[in-house]
Amino acid sequence: MPNIYNTLRRAREQAGLSLEKAAECIGISGASFSRMENGLSKVTTERLEMLAELYQVSASALVEGSIVTKPSSVDIKRLKAVVEAVQGVVNRQNARPSPEKMGAAVSELYRLEINHIVNDPKAEFEPERHLGIIEAMFKR
């Protein structure tokens, strides 16, 4: 079983929070938080739930050491825009792709978008940027 204390530290760092800010958010001192994160004091169920919410992960992920962040509403909106862009190309080309091909196209376009926003976090989704790629995926 993974060390929960290391997982708590990783989750906090992944969330971009300092030890002091995380402590403040759950209502304890920085010293108490440090002891908890270093395994010198126990993590109560209540604190575990508070940390999970703060870090946007499930409590079970913290316990199991399998941190996966929840998608934000921005992520979901971008994914919706990606699906709409792919479907628009499919409709214009009168293509009839298999579900696997649709899934592959959406996945690839979303991957490209994730890479794009990692480099420019404030970038809006611009389907035109990817139209050539999408069109090539569905050419007959």
Helices and strands as residue ranges (DSSP letters): H 4-14, H 19-26, H 30-37, H 45-55, H 59-64, H 73-92, H 99-119, G 127-130, H 131-137
